[in-house]
């Protein structure tokens, strides 16, 4: 069918871009389930997503960016809960974080199994809004909390995500944190 003004998709640029991002993300996750990220080419990724190569480069600079943006989207809900209860003990915040990972277990297991759990570091630091403009005490307190959480999560991943969120939070309390 020939396109003309009457039959051109009414989808907006934003809608088309969301489509591209969704398909590239799905393709990346499917390919990552099959092989390491270094073995996935951009050509293979865009072919699987059925989008043009330019669409990839319009949205991302590298393959890891797909995972980072997906992580950010997963963490948006957690971030809003986190901010509502910012004065909650760190053990309770850790419990929320572990529950988040449990609820999205297949994705995080995939990241861990492919050696990509390090991508979480930026996301966890983002929760604490750690930046150079923070006052000295605030910066160090936030850094302590963020890197402590990241370290605990990394060990939990390496141990196979066996312990429950309640067990991790309780252990955290026993450590006096």
Secondary structure, 3 states (H helix, E strand, C coil): CCCCCCCCCCCCHHHHHHHHHHHHHHHHHHHHHHCCHHHCCHHHHHHHHCCCHHHHHHHCCCHHHHHHHHHHHHHHHHHHHHHHCCCCCHHHHHHHHHHHHHHCHHHHHHHHHCCCHHHHHHHHHHHCCCCCCCCHHHHHHHHHHHHHHHHHHHHHHHCCCCCCHHHHHHHHHHCCC
